[in-house]
C-alpha cells in the first residue's frame, strides 16, 4: 500500500510539474518536423509589446501574421510599427483582422482596407474567425457566411488575393464544415496535427500559443506553412 501511494504521489507530482512547464511555455504538445514543415512563422499583435527585432532577425522564422484591425473601428496600436519592422528584417508579412460577430462585413472590410497598405510579396489578408474574445452575438451559419463573404470579396478586390481564414476546430465546425469557399485555411491546434473532419486541407497551422523566441519577452504564437519553401514562395507570389 505504501509503495502504491508513493508511486501515485510521484505520478501526480510529475503531472503537476509538466502542467506548470506547459503553462510557462517551456514544453508543448507539438514539435513539427522541420523536414515536413520547413517554413516557420509567428503571429503577433500589441500583446507582444516590445520586440527586439535585431535579435528576432536571427530566429529561424520566415513569415509573420500581424494583427491590424478588429471589428468596425478598432486598429491594433502596434500594427504600423510591427508591419514596418517585420519588413525591415526580411519577413514575409501578412495582416490579419479579428472578425467580430457584432459588425457587418462591409464595415469591417473598410476598417481593414483603411489600415493595411497594398504591397507586393506579402501574404493574403487573413480573417481571424473564432469565438474566444468575440462579442456575445451568435449569428447563424448562414448569417455569418453572408457577412464573411462581403468582407472577403472587398479585401480580395483591394489586395488581389483570396483571403486566408483563421479558425479553431470549434469555429470551423460551427461555420465552415462542409463548405467549399475556396479560401486557404489557417487552423489552430495546440494539441495535435490538424485534421479537418470533412477532409478539407489547410495551408497554415498555429501549433503553439505559448511559444518562446529570443527577441520577444513573453509568449508568441508559433506557426508553420503546409508545404515546401518553394511552395511557400509560390503561395506568396503566384506565377513568380
trRosetta pair geometry for C-beta under 8 A, 3 or more apart (Angstrom, degrees):
i j d omega theta_ij theta_ji phi_ij phi_ji
1 4 5.7 -54 -150 34 31 112
1 5 6.4 31 152 -18 65 105
2 5 5.7 -53 -148 36 33 113
2 6 6.3 36 152 -22 65 106
3 6 5.6 -55 -150 35 31 114
3 7 6.5 31 152 -19 65 105
4 7 5.8 -53 -149 35 32 110
4 8 6.3 29 154 -16 65 107
5 8 5.8 -56 -146 40 30 110
5 9 6.1 32 154 -21 65 108
6 9 5.7 -54 -146 36 28 113
6 10 6.4 30 153 -21 62 106
7 10 5.7 -55 -151 34 31 111
7 11 6.4 31 152 -19 65 105
8 11 5.7 -53 -147 36 32 112
8 12 6.3 33 154 -19 66 106
9 12 5.8 -53 -147 37 30 111
9 13 6.3 33 153 -21 63 107
10 13 5.7 -55 -149 35 30 113
10 14 6.4 32 153 -20 64 105
11 14 5.7 -54 -150 34 31 111
11 15 6.4 31 152 -19 65 105
12 15 5.7 -54 -149 36 32 112
12 16 6.3 33 153 -20 65 106
13 16 5.7 -54 -148 35 31 112
13 17 6.4 29 154 -17 65 106
14 17 5.8 -56 -148 38 30 110
14 18 6.2 32 153 -21 65 108
15 18 5.7 -56 -147 37 30 112
15 19 6.3 31 155 -19 65 105
16 19 5.9 -54 -149 35 29 110
16 20 6.4 31 152 -20 63 107
17 20 5.6 -55 -151 35 32 114
17 21 6.4 28 154 -16 66 106
18 21 5.8 -56 -148 38 31 108
18 22 6.3 33 152 -21 65 106
18 27 6.9 -63 -156 68 72 148
19 22 5.5 -54 -147 36 32 113
19 23 6.2 30 156 -18 66 106
20 23 5.9 -55 -146 38 29 109
20 24 6.3 18 156 -10 63 111
21 24 5.8 -61 -144 44 31 106
21 26 4.5 -78 -168 67 87 110
21 27 4.6 42 127 13 114 107
22 25 7.7 46 177 -66 29 23
22 26 7.7 -88 -68 52 22 68
22 27 5.5 -55 -80 76 63 88
22 28 6.7 116 -135 -96 79 44
22 29 7.9 38 -130 -38 120 79
22 210 7.6 100 166 64 56 143
23 210 7.3 -119 -167 -153 27 175
24 210 7.6 142 117 158 17 136
25 28 7.3 2 -151 -60 51 102
25 208 7.9 97 -141 171 86 119
25 210 3.7 -132 -91 145 96 99
25 211 6.4 162 -160 -111 115 5
25 212 5.0 121 136 -41 125 104
25 219 5.5 -165 -77 -103 148 95
26 212 7.5 9 -89 -2 49 143
28 31 7.1 137 77 -58 98 76
28 190 7.1 -93 -165 -174 108 90
28 207 7.7 99 142 136 138 87
28 208 4.8 -18 -148 -114 161 118
28 210 7.1 176 -89 66 111 89
28 211 7.4 -16 -49 -87 153 69
29 190 6.2 101 40 146 118 64
29 191 4.9 -12 100 -138 167 41
29 192 6.8 -63 142 -59 127 51
30 189 7.7 104 -56 107 147 80
30 190 6.6 -129 4 -163 119 41
30 191 7.4 92 -40 119 101 5
30 192 7.1 171 -79 -108 102 15
30 193 7.2 135 -122 -65 114 59
30 207 3.9 -117 105 177 149 111
30 208 6.1 -146 61 -56 105 87
32 36 6.7 -119 178 76 86 105
32 37 4.4 -21 156 43 129 140
32 40 7.9 164 73 -95 127 101
32 193 7.9 113 -100 -99 87 95
32 205 7.3 132 -77 85 143 131
32 207 5.8 -170 -32 -26 112 172
32 224 5.0 -84 87 -28 170 157
33 36 4.3 64 78 16 105 107
33 37 6.5 113 71 20 56 84
34 37 6.7 -78 -124 71 27 64
34 38 5.9 62 177 -105 69 58
34 40 7.9 -46 -116 -39 84 118
35 38 7.1 16 -130 -66 17 90
37 40 7.1 85 133 -72 99 76
37 205 7.7 -73 -121 44 150 122
37 224 3.9 19 173 179 136 144
37 225 6.9 156 -158 63 88 50
37 226 7.0 -42 -111 -103 99 42
38 228 6.4 25 34 -145 123 51
38 229 5.4 -59 99 -47 129 91
39 62 5.0 -62 -156 39 82 148
39 63 7.1 35 168 0 104 111
39 224 6.5 119 83 -163 63 69
39 225 4.0 -14 86 37 122 117
39 227 7.2 -5 23 74 128 69
39 228 7.7 94 -19 157 111 20
39 229 5.7 147 -64 -97 104 62
39 232 4.5 123 -81 -62 168 155
40 60 6.1 51 52 119 132 84
40 61 5.2 -88 105 -114 91 63
40 62 6.2 115 59 10 50 89
40 222 7.2 -21 -168 -170 104 92
40 223 7.0 142 -164 85 57 54
40 224 5.4 -35 -104 -100 62 75
40 225 7.9 -128 -70 7 22 79
41 61 5.3 105 -112 -168 40 99
41 62 5.7 -71 -71 61 91 68
41 63 3.6 -33 -101 69 141 79
41 64 5.8 -158 -170 -71 102 38
41 65 7.0 90 136 -9 127 79
41 91 7.6 115 -131 -161 99 111
41 92 7.7 -69 -102 64 134 93
41 204 7.9 -46 53 -142 124 118
41 222 7.9 146 86 -161 40 50
41 223 4.8 -29 74 73 84 104
41 224 7.3 151 24 -96 76 26
41 225 7.1 60 1 -34 116 90
42 61 5.8 -10 -14 -149 95 154
42 63 7.9 -175 30 96 53 56
42 64 5.3 -7 66 -116 83 81
42 65 7.5 -140 107 34 45 71
42 211 7.4 -136 -116 76 99 141
42 213 7.0 -73 -78 -8 142 153
42 220 5.3 -10 -153 156 126 121
42 221 6.2 126 -163 79 68 65
42 222 6.2 -37 -103 -105 71 46
42 223 6.4 165 -96 20 18 95
43 64 6.9 143 -100 -168 36 61
43 65 3.9 -18 -109 68 96 103
43 66 7.3 -161 -154 -68 63 28
43 67 7.5 80 171 -41 95 81
43 96 6.9 2 -150 11 123 144
43 206 6.9 -39 11 -106 128 119
43 220 7.9 166 63 179 47 82
43 221 4.6 -20 52 74 91 125
43 223 6.2 66 -21 -22 94 132
44 47 7.7 -149 -166 58 61 82
44 48 4.7 -29 -154 -7 104 145
44 51 7.2 11 -159 -66 155 146
44 64 6.1 -16 12 -169 108 112
44 65 7.5 154 20 83 58 57
44 66 5.8 -15 66 -113 85 68
44 67 7.1 -119 104 5 44 87
44 78 7.9 -80 138 107 101 131
44 82 5.9 -161 101 -151 121 143
44 216 7.8 -130 -108 -117 124 135
44 220 6.4 -21 -90 -141 89 105
44 221 7.6 -161 -66 37 47 92
45 48 6.6 131 59 1 44 90
45 66 7.3 139 -85 -167 52 54
45 67 3.5 14 -102 23 102 135
45 76 5.4 -109 -156 -142 90 140
45 78 6.6 122 168 56 43 117
45 79 8.0 -16 -140 -74 64 75
45 82 7.8 -91 -123 -21 22 169
46 49 7.0 47 171 -75 57 46
46 67 7.3 -81 -4 72 72 126
46 76 5.3 -165 -26 -171 103 91
46 77 4.9 56 -97 52 140 91
46 78 4.1 155 -93 2 70 113
46 79 8.0 -49 -52 -36 88 65
47 218 7.9 -125 146 113 81 143
48 51 5.6 24 135 -63 121 105
48 78 7.4 -152 57 110 88 167
48 82 7.9 97 58 -101 126 129
48 216 5.6 -54 -157 -148 114 109
48 217 8.0 122 -175 53 69 63
48 218 6.7 -172 -134 69 55 114
48 220 6.1 38 -103 -96 118 98
49 78 7.8 -142 -112 -77 20 150
49 217 7.0 -52 72 66 114 104
49 218 7.2 75 28 18 111 139
50 217 6.5 18 72 25 89 121
51 56 6.1 1 172 -31 105 146
51 82 7.3 75 22 -110 142 87
51 85 7.1 148 83 110 119 149
51 215 6.1 36 -173 150 76 89
51 216 5.6 -13 -121 -97 87 76
52 55 4.2 33 110 22 115 113
52 56 6.3 151 88 -19 61 89
52 215 4.4 -127 71 -145 86 70
52 216 7.7 -139 31 -57 76 37
53 56 5.2 -54 -136 42 37 114
53 57 6.2 56 157 -39 66 94
53 85 4.6 -125 -80 174 155 116
53 86 7.7 -130 -127 -74 121 41
53 88 6.7 50 152 76 149 118
53 89 5.5 -156 174 -36 102 134
53 215 6.8 91 -91 -171 16 127
54 57 5.9 -39 -156 12 28 118
54 89 7.9 -165 -94 -93 32 125
54 215 7.5 -172 66 -119 47 116
55 58 6.2 -55 -172 24 43 109
55 59 7.9 53 136 -32 64 94
55 214 5.2 -109 159 138 115 93
55 215 3.5 -177 92 -84 100 94
56 59 5.4 -35 -167 4 53 120
56 61 7.7 -35 175 39 88 127
56 89 6.7 109 92 95 94 176
56 213 6.5 58 -123 132 84 123
56 214 7.2 -173 -86 98 48 65
56 215 3.3 -167 -57 123 74 160
56 216 6.6 67 -90 -38 115 86
57 89 4.1 -132 -99 -151 99 127
57 90 7.5 79 -140 32 96 99
57 215 7.7 143 4 -97 53 159
58 214 7.1 -28 72 84 109 124
58 215 7.7 157 40 -42 88 130
59 213 5.2 15 -110 -165 149 120
59 214 6.5 178 -73 54 100 84
59 215 6.6 -106 -31 21 120 132
61 64 7.1 63 142 -63 129 84
61 91 6.8 1 114 -115 98 113
61 213 7.4 -7 -29 -127 133 152
62 91 6.9 134 156 -138 28 71
62 92 6.2 8 147 19 79 107
62 225 7.7 -56 70 -2 130 125
62 229 7.8 -162 -106 -125 162 89
62 232 7.0 35 123 150 150 158
63 91 5.9 126 -128 -178 26 90
63 92 4.2 -37 -105 69 90 96
63 93 7.2 178 -159 -77 74 24
63 94 6.9 25 177 0 114 103
63 123 6.5 79 -162 -48 131 131
63 223 7.8 -65 80 85 102 119
63 225 7.2 74 21 -45 139 117
63 232 7.8 -142 -34 -171 131 127
64 82 7.7 -133 138 167 138 103
64 86 4.7 -114 55 -141 143 140
64 91 4.7 31 1 150 106 146
64 92 7.5 157 22 77 61 50
64 93 5.7 -18 68 -112 87 67
64 94 7.4 -173 96 32 45 70
65 93 8.0 129 -101 -166 27 54
65 94 4.7 -29 -108 76 71 102
65 95 7.5 143 -163 -108 64 10
65 96 5.0 35 174 -24 110 121
65 123 7.0 -66 -92 71 79 154
65 126 5.7 -16 -143 26 125 158
65 186 7.8 86 -67 -162 160 164
65 223 7.2 44 7 10 115 161
66 76 7.9 -162 157 78 80 152
66 79 6.1 123 145 -137 110 71
66 82 4.8 169 -143 118 129 123
66 83 5.6 -178 94 -77 162 71
66 86 6.3 -141 -56 -5 134 155
66 93 6.1 -14 1 -160 119 101
66 94 7.1 159 19 80 72 46
66 95 5.6 -38 71 -107 86 61
66 96 7.0 163 73 17 32 80
67 70 7.5 5 -177 -49 113 97
67 76 4.5 121 113 -64 97 158
67 78 8.0 58 67 66 95 93
67 79 6.5 -103 98 -87 59 97
67 95 7.6 65 -168 -162 10 67
67 96 5.7 -46 -101 70 53 89
67 97 7.9 117 -152 -93 66 26
67 98 6.9 11 -143 -29 111 100
67 128 7.9 -12 -112 -20 94 146
68 75 7.0 -39 162 -147 61 73
68 76 5.9 -136 -158 22 12 113
68 79 4.7 89 -122 -135 55 144
68 83 7.7 48 -95 -64 96 125
68 95 4.0 32 -34 -174 131 114
68 96 6.6 158 11 60 86 34
68 97 6.1 -41 62 -77 98 71
68 112 6.3 84 98 -137 128 73
68 115 4.9 144 169 116 109 129
68 116 5.0 -11 -144 -69 164 102
69 74 6.3 135 -165 89 63 66
69 75 5.5 -30 -104 -107 77 58
69 76 6.7 -112 -67 -9 29 85
69 79 7.7 12 -46 -70 59 160
69 95 7.9 46 5 161 86 113
69 97 4.8 -10 70 -120 92 90
69 98 7.3 -144 107 29 50 72
69 108 7.5 151 124 -166 124 74
69 111 4.8 154 -174 132 146 105
69 112 5.0 -143 42 -89 145 62
69 115 5.1 158 -56 29 116 156
69 116 7.6 -96 -11 -33 114 101
70 74 4.1 -24 64 79 91 124
70 75 8.0 -163 23 -72 72 19
70 76 7.2 93 -13 -55 98 82
70 97 6.9 169 -85 -168 38 65
70 98 3.9 -1 -115 57 91 111
70 100 6.5 77 171 -38 78 109
71 74 5.2 62 47 16 104 105
71 98 7.1 -14 -24 91 64 91
71 100 4.1 11 -91 6 84 139
71 102 6.9 -12 -127 68 113 94
71 103 4.9 111 -162 2 77 144
71 107 7.8 -20 163 116 62 112
71 108 6.2 -105 -178 -103 22 97
71 111 7.1 31 100 31 48 173
72 100 7.6 -79 -18 49 73 127
72 103 4.0 -159 -41 -146 105 150
72 104 7.5 54 -88 42 117 68
72 107 3.8 -17 -122 145 108 122
72 108 5.7 -78 -85 -73 56 60
72 110 7.8 21 -154 62 73 100
72 111 5.6 171 -171 -41 31 136
73 107 8.0 -43 -42 167 73 108
73 111 5.9 -131 -84 -108 27 128
74 111 7.5 38 47 -175 47 145
75 79 6.5 -93 173 17 85 138
75 111 7.3 -151 -71 -178 83 99
75 115 5.3 180 -125 -106 111 135
76 79 4.2 106 76 -43 101 102
78 81 5.4 -67 -165 53 64 110
78 82 5.0 62 140 -26 92 112
79 82 5.9 -64 -140 42 25 106
79 83 5.8 27 163 -24 66 110
79 95 7.2 53 -156 -133 116 110
79 115 6.5 14 112 171 159 118
80 83 5.8 -52 -142 33 25 113
80 84 6.5 20 160 -13 61 108
81 84 6.1 -61 -151 39 28 106
81 85 6.1 14 161 -10 66 114
82 85 6.1 -61 -137 44 27 103
82 86 5.9 29 164 -22 65 110
83 86 6.2 -56 -145 35 21 109
83 87 6.6 18 155 -14 57 110
83 93 6.2 95 -144 -173 69 154
83 95 7.0 0 -99 -82 117 107
83 116 8.0 -178 -108 -130 150 70
83 117 7.6 128 159 23 148 106
84 87 5.8 -65 -157 39 29 110
84 88 6.3 35 149 -29 67 105
85 88 5.2 -44 -146 26 37 119
85 89 6.9 18 161 -5 65 101
86 89 6.6 -67 -154 43 30 95
86 91 4.4 -67 180 59 87 126
86 93 5.0 113 108 -89 129 113
87 90 7.6 54 -175 -67 34 18
87 91 7.0 -90 -77 55 29 76
87 93 5.9 -48 -67 -22 83 137
92 121 6.8 -107 -125 158 89 83
92 122 6.9 158 -174 -129 73 40
92 123 6.1 96 145 -40 100 92
92 232 7.9 171 31 159 165 110
92 236 5.6 -80 -153 -107 140 145
93 119 8.0 28 66 73 116 132
93 122 5.3 -35 76 -133 77 97
93 123 6.6 -128 111 15 32 94
94 122 6.1 142 -87 169 56 86
94 123 2.8 -42 -74 68 117 123
94 124 6.7 12 -134 59 119 37
94 125 7.3 167 -170 -110 91 20
94 126 5.6 70 146 -17 121 115
94 164 7.3 15 178 23 149 136
95 112 7.5 148 120 -161 121 95
95 115 7.5 -180 177 108 149 102
95 116 4.3 -164 66 -117 164 129
95 122 7.9 7 -6 169 84 133
95 125 6.3 -28 74 -122 84 69
95 126 7.1 -174 95 29 37 87
96 125 7.5 131 -105 -176 43 59
96 126 3.7 -38 -102 81 91 108
96 127 7.1 -166 -156 -67 80 13
96 128 5.3 76 162 -37 118 102
96 164 8.0 -61 -103 75 98 108
96 166 6.5 24 -147 -10 137 139
97 108 6.5 121 162 169 138 105
97 111 7.5 124 -137 93 126 103
97 112 4.7 -48 -77 -92 142 122
97 125 7.0 5 -1 -179 109 104
97 126 7.1 168 20 88 65 57
97 127 5.7 -21 65 -114 94 59
97 128 6.5 -156 91 17 40 87
97 151 7.8 -145 89 -176 146 133
98 128 4.6 -34 -105 69 56 125
98 133 7.2 -58 -164 111 140 125
99 105 8.0 1 -146 -109 111 76
99 108 6.3 70 -127 175 70 162
99 127 5.2 32 -40 -175 127 96
99 128 6.0 180 7 72 79 58
99 129 5.1 -9 50 -89 130 71
99 148 7.0 36 -165 -104 157 86
99 151 6.9 -163 -117 44 117 178
100 103 5.2 58 77 19 110 98
100 108 7.0 -179 35 -91 83 130
100 134 5.9 159 -133 -146 63 83
100 135 5.6 58 -169 -4 105 109
101 134 5.5 66 0 171 103 125
101 135 5.4 -136 57 57 91 96
101 137 4.2 -160 119 83 114 103
101 138 6.8 1 175 -89 163 26
101 139 5.5 -165 -157 -6 106 102
101 144 7.1 -43 -120 -103 91 100
102 134 8.0 160 -11 176 94 83
102 135 4.0 12 -29 44 126 162
102 136 8.0 52 -69 42 119 59
102 137 5.1 145 -80 10 76 132
103 107 4.8 -101 173 78 109 130
103 108 5.4 124 106 -53 119 98
104 107 4.7 97 59 6 86 99
104 108 6.9 -159 92 -2 47 88
104 147 5.9 -140 -158 -132 52 111
104 150 7.1 -32 165 86 89 152
105 108 5.7 -62 -146 42 33 110
105 109 6.1 36 156 -24 68 107
105 146 7.5 -152 -4 118 136 59
105 147 3.7 167 -33 -180 105 67
105 148 6.1 -145 -98 -59 133 15
105 149 7.0 41 161 58 177 47
105 150 3.5 128 91 71 130 106
105 151 3.7 -113 -165 -36 98 87
105 152 7.8 -40 -169 0 133 64
105 154 7.6 158 143 11 95 124
106 109 5.9 -54 -146 32 27 110
106 110 6.6 26 156 -17 61 105
106 150 5.3 -55 -56 152 72 133
106 151 7.5 -123 -56 -73 27 63
106 154 7.1 120 -123 -41 56 154
107 110 5.9 -59 -155 35 30 110
107 111 6.6 31 150 -20 64 106
108 111 5.5 -51 -151 33 36 115
108 112 6.5 36 152 -18 66 104
108 147 8.0 68 23 167 128 106
108 151 5.5 -20 84 -106 111 122
109 112 5.6 -54 -150 36 34 111
109 113 6.1 30 155 -16 68 108
109 150 6.8 -124 -19 129 137 81
109 151 4.5 -173 -63 -133 101 62
109 154 3.8 63 174 81 154 141
109 155 5.6 -136 -141 -44 98 87
110 113 5.8 -54 -140 40 30 109
110 114 6.1 34 157 -23 64 109
110 154 7.7 -51 -54 156 58 152
111 114 5.9 -58 -149 34 26 113
111 115 6.5 10 157 -11 61 116
112 115 6.0 -76 -154 40 28 104
112 116 5.8 -11 171 6 72 119
112 125 6.7 68 166 -148 140 134
112 151 7.7 78 11 -161 141 100
112 155 6.0 -23 101 -93 139 122
113 116 6.8 -65 -118 46 23 89
113 154 7.0 -87 -43 144 132 107
113 155 6.7 -152 -67 -102 92 74
113 158 5.3 -140 -117 -105 114 169
116 125 7.0 123 96 -104 166 101
116 159 7.8 -19 112 -77 123 129
118 158 6.8 -134 -81 157 118 86
118 159 6.0 -163 -117 -109 91 70
119 122 5.2 83 81 -25 92 129
120 237 7.5 42 178 -103 90 111
121 236 6.0 33 -154 153 56 119
121 237 5.9 -18 -100 -62 67 118
122 236 7.2 -173 94 -158 9 96
123 126 7.1 6 124 -39 119 107
123 164 7.1 -22 161 -10 108 137
123 235 7.9 7 -123 127 78 101
123 236 6.2 -61 -84 -113 57 83
124 159 6.8 132 -145 115 63 132
124 161 3.8 -130 -106 120 101 127
124 162 6.3 -7 -153 80 154 43
124 163 5.5 -177 147 -119 112 36
124 164 5.3 133 81 -22 108 88
124 184 7.1 127 47 33 140 125
125 155 4.5 -64 42 159 164 138
125 156 7.7 -120 35 -67 120 53
125 159 5.6 141 -26 31 106 157
125 161 7.2 155 11 79 74 99
125 163 4.4 -45 83 -112 91 100
125 164 7.2 -169 97 25 42 75
126 163 6.4 160 -97 -173 23 91
126 164 4.3 -24 -108 70 81 105
126 165 7.6 173 -158 -83 66 14
126 166 5.6 52 172 -27 109 107
126 186 6.3 -3 -144 14 122 149
127 148 7.0 116 151 -147 160 93
127 151 6.5 105 -107 119 137 134
127 152 7.0 -64 -30 -81 149 86
127 163 5.4 60 -16 145 103 137
127 164 7.1 -180 21 87 68 53
127 165 5.3 -22 64 -114 101 62
127 166 6.5 -164 87 22 45 79
128 166 4.6 -18 -109 66 57 127
129 148 7.1 16 -96 -110 138 128
129 165 5.9 -14 12 -168 126 93
129 166 6.3 155 23 76 68 63
129 167 5.4 -16 74 -92 99 78
129 171 5.2 168 125 158 85 144
129 175 6.8 -98 157 65 134 152
129 176 7.9 103 99 -34 147 121
130 133 7.3 44 93 43 105 95
130 134 6.8 -172 96 -35 58 116
130 166 7.3 -47 -33 116 106 92
130 167 6.8 156 -74 -143 80 42
130 168 5.0 74 -122 -5 108 110
130 170 7.5 74 -148 71 78 102
130 171 4.8 -113 -111 -33 49 146
130 188 7.6 11 -90 20 138 140
131 134 5.5 -94 -158 24 34 124
131 168 7.4 -79 20 44 85 134
131 170 6.0 -60 8 113 124 130
131 171 6.0 -171 -22 -72 81 96
131 174 7.8 79 -53 14 115 158
132 168 7.4 76 3 -24 110 153
134 137 8.0 -91 146 55 106 74
139 143 3.9 -123 -178 92 113 123
139 144 4.6 145 92 -56 123 83
139 147 7.4 4 137 12 177 131
140 143 4.6 95 51 7 79 103
140 144 6.9 -149 88 -4 40 87
141 144 5.9 -59 -148 39 28 109
141 145 6.2 24 159 -17 65 111
141 174 6.8 -162 -89 156 94 63
141 175 5.5 174 -130 -121 81 56
142 145 6.0 -57 -144 38 26 108
142 146 6.4 32 155 -24 62 106
143 146 5.8 -55 -154 30 29 114
143 147 6.8 18 156 -9 64 106
144 147 6.1 -62 -152 41 32 103
144 148 5.9 32 153 -20 68 113
144 175 5.2 -74 100 -126 143 123
145 148 5.4 -54 -138 41 32 115
145 149 6.1 40 158 -27 64 105
145 175 6.6 168 -61 -171 85 94
145 179 7.1 -153 -114 -126 136 158
145 181 7.9 -145 -146 -91 104 124
146 149 5.9 -55 -153 30 25 113
146 150 6.9 27 150 -19 60 102
147 150 5.6 -48 -152 30 37 113
147 151 6.6 36 151 -16 66 104
148 151 5.8 -55 -152 38 33 111
148 152 6.0 31 153 -20 67 111
148 165 7.9 34 -170 -112 129 122
148 175 7.7 109 -26 170 155 134
149 152 5.7 -55 -140 39 30 111
149 153 6.2 28 162 -19 65 107
149 181 8.0 -137 -91 -142 86 114
150 153 6.3 -58 -147 35 24 106
150 154 6.5 20 158 -16 61 111
151 154 6.1 -67 -154 37 26 108
151 155 6.4 9 161 -6 67 111
151 163 7.8 -34 123 14 92 162
152 155 6.4 -64 -144 43 27 99
152 156 5.9 26 159 -20 65 113
152 162 7.1 18 -178 -157 107 73
152 163 5.1 -126 -131 28 82 121
152 181 7.8 -84 -147 171 178 123
152 183 6.7 -87 -139 -79 139 139
153 156 5.8 -56 -141 38 27 111
153 157 6.3 32 157 -23 62 106
154 157 5.8 -54 -151 32 28 112
154 158 6.6 23 152 -15 62 108
155 158 5.5 -55 -147 39 38 112
155 159 5.8 -3 168 12 74 113
155 163 5.5 49 89 -61 128 123
156 159 6.7 -71 -127 55 24 82
156 160 7.2 82 -179 -100 56 3
156 161 6.5 -119 -132 82 72 30
156 162 5.3 9 -111 -99 125 45
156 163 6.3 -105 -63 -23 88 82
162 182 6.3 -91 -154 124 162 93
162 183 5.3 -145 153 -109 113 72
162 184 7.2 130 100 -1 104 83
163 183 5.9 -9 79 -142 65 125
164 183 6.6 156 -122 169 23 98
164 184 4.7 -38 -112 80 80 102
164 185 7.4 151 -164 -104 77 8
164 186 5.1 51 162 -19 119 114
164 203 6.8 -106 -127 66 112 132
164 204 6.9 30 -166 15 141 126
165 176 7.0 143 127 -87 152 151
165 181 7.4 54 -21 78 147 144
165 183 4.9 80 -14 114 106 132
165 184 7.3 169 21 85 70 49
165 185 5.8 -29 68 -112 91 59
165 186 6.8 -176 87 27 38 79
166 186 4.3 -34 -97 81 71 110
166 187 7.7 173 -153 -80 53 24
166 188 7.1 52 -179 -31 91 99
166 204 7.9 -42 -100 80 82 121
166 206 7.5 43 -149 -17 108 130
167 171 4.8 -141 -154 85 87 108
167 172 4.4 99 144 -63 140 88
167 175 7.8 -145 -125 61 127 109
167 176 6.3 -77 -96 17 163 143
167 185 6.5 -43 24 -155 113 96
167 186 7.3 134 16 75 64 58
167 187 5.8 -25 68 -109 82 69
167 188 7.2 -144 99 15 38 86
168 171 4.9 86 46 14 80 97
168 172 6.8 -141 87 -7 38 88
168 187 7.6 112 -116 -160 22 69
168 188 4.9 -34 -100 59 70 114
169 172 5.7 -55 -145 36 29 114
169 173 6.3 28 158 -18 64 107
169 187 7.6 60 -64 -166 64 109
169 188 7.8 -108 -17 77 70 76
169 189 6.7 71 -43 -90 108 96
170 173 6.1 -58 -151 36 26 107
170 174 6.4 18 155 -15 62 113
171 174 5.6 -58 -143 41 34 111
171 175 5.9 -17 174 21 70 114
171 176 7.5 42 131 5 73 105
172 175 7.0 -87 -137 54 18 76
172 176 4.9 -57 -148 55 61 110
172 177 6.1 94 145 -57 73 78
172 185 7.9 49 -109 -149 123 129
172 187 7.1 3 -54 -118 142 105
172 196 6.5 -108 162 -127 150 105
173 176 8.0 -13 -29 52 12 70
173 177 5.0 30 -135 -43 41 132
173 197 7.5 37 -96 29 95 129
174 177 7.7 107 22 -1 17 107
175 179 7.7 -42 141 8 58 144
176 179 5.0 -102 -158 45 54 117
176 181 7.0 -68 -137 -6 99 126
176 185 7.9 143 146 -107 158 118
176 200 7.9 -65 140 22 109 169
177 196 8.0 -172 -112 -176 73 101
177 197 7.0 -4 -133 66 112 104
177 198 5.4 149 -161 -32 71 133
178 198 5.2 -152 -68 -121 54 151
180 200 7.9 -171 -100 -104 68 113
184 202 7.7 86 -179 -161 70 45
184 203 4.0 -11 -170 2 113 147
184 204 7.4 67 148 -1 114 91
184 235 7.8 76 -93 -155 159 117
185 196 7.4 7 129 -54 169 146
185 200 6.6 87 -16 135 153 120
185 201 7.1 164 35 105 118 52
185 202 4.2 -78 89 -120 109 76
185 203 6.0 138 57 14 53 81
185 204 7.6 -152 110 40 48 70
186 202 7.1 127 -95 -171 19 101
186 203 6.4 -47 -73 70 66 87
186 204 3.8 -5 -119 67 87 113
186 205 7.6 -151 -159 -63 58 23
186 206 6.8 60 163 -24 92 96
186 223 7.6 -9 -160 -143 108 134
187 194 4.6 94 98 -120 141 159
187 196 7.3 -140 -86 -63 155 101
187 202 4.8 -49 -2 -137 117 152
187 204 7.3 162 21 88 56 62
187 205 5.8 -15 66 -113 84 65
187 206 7.0 -144 103 25 38 80
188 205 8.0 136 -100 -165 24 53
188 206 4.3 -21 -106 65 72 117
188 209 7.5 42 -159 -66 116 110
189 192 6.0 -57 154 63 121 56
189 193 7.2 67 97 174 137 9
189 194 4.5 162 8 -77 144 84
189 205 6.7 -44 39 -159 95 97
189 206 7.5 128 23 74 47 68
189 207 6.8 -13 77 -113 69 57
190 206 7.5 -33 -67 121 79 82
190 207 6.5 117 -113 175 49 37
190 208 5.8 95 -132 -111 93 35
190 209 5.4 -52 -87 -3 141 98
193 205 7.5 -18 -146 -150 61 157
194 202 5.7 -6 100 26 142 157
194 205 5.6 -154 1 -119 122 112
196 199 6.7 -72 92 31 91 11
196 200 4.5 -39 92 55 150 87
196 201 7.6 -120 28 -55 127 9
196 202 6.7 137 -24 -42 119 108
201 226 7.5 -173 173 111 98 154
202 205 6.4 87 120 -69 131 83
202 226 6.0 114 98 -17 72 155
203 225 6.8 -23 164 -151 72 74
203 226 5.4 -140 -151 36 27 108
203 227 7.6 -21 -148 -9 70 114
203 235 7.1 143 -163 -139 127 145
204 223 5.6 5 -179 -177 105 122
204 224 7.1 169 -152 84 62 40
204 225 5.8 -35 -100 -105 75 54
204 226 6.7 -132 -71 -7 24 90
205 223 6.4 157 81 -153 45 70
205 224 5.3 -9 56 55 97 86
205 226 6.4 89 -17 -58 103 99
206 209 7.1 52 153 -73 112 77
206 221 5.4 -20 -153 178 115 116
206 222 7.1 126 -157 78 61 44
206 223 4.9 -36 -96 -92 59 91
207 222 5.9 -51 61 96 83 96
207 223 6.9 141 8 -112 78 34
207 224 6.4 17 -9 4 125 102
208 211 4.4 98 106 -58 125 95
208 221 6.8 167 92 -152 60 48
208 222 4.2 18 53 40 105 112
209 219 7.0 27 142 165 57 131
209 221 5.4 -12 -121 -105 53 83
210 219 4.4 -60 -138 -131 59 129
211 219 6.5 103 50 -163 45 71
211 220 5.1 -59 75 75 96 72
211 221 6.5 89 18 -153 113 10
211 222 3.8 104 -57 -33 156 112
212 216 7.5 -164 -156 77 48 102
212 219 7.0 -61 -76 -113 66 50
212 220 7.2 123 -100 28 22 90
213 216 5.0 50 67 26 92 113
213 220 5.7 -40 16 44 108 140
216 220 4.9 21 127 -40 162 133
225 231 7.7 179 138 96 121 99
225 232 4.9 80 110 -97 164 111
225 235 7.2 -170 -159 39 134 158
227 231 3.4 -95 157 93 129 141
227 232 6.0 166 87 -51 106 70
227 235 7.1 134 57 -34 149 131
228 231 4.6 99 50 7 75 102
228 232 7.0 -129 99 -6 43 85
229 232 5.5 -50 -151 31 33 115
229 233 6.7 35 151 -19 63 101
230 233 5.7 -51 -152 33 34 112
230 234 6.5 31 150 -15 65 106
231 234 5.6 -55 -148 40 35 112
231 235 6.3 42 149 -27 66 103
232 235 5.4 -51 -148 31 33 115
232 236 6.5 30 155 -16 65 103
233 236 5.9 -54 -150 36 32 108
233 237 6.5 -31 170 40 67 95
234 237 7.0 -82 -133 71 25 59
234 238 6.1 53 176 -108 69 51
234 239 8.0 102 -149 -11 80 28
234 240 7.8 -24 -110 -60 72 57
235 238 7.3 12 -132 -66 17 79
237 240 6.3 32 124 -155 109 10
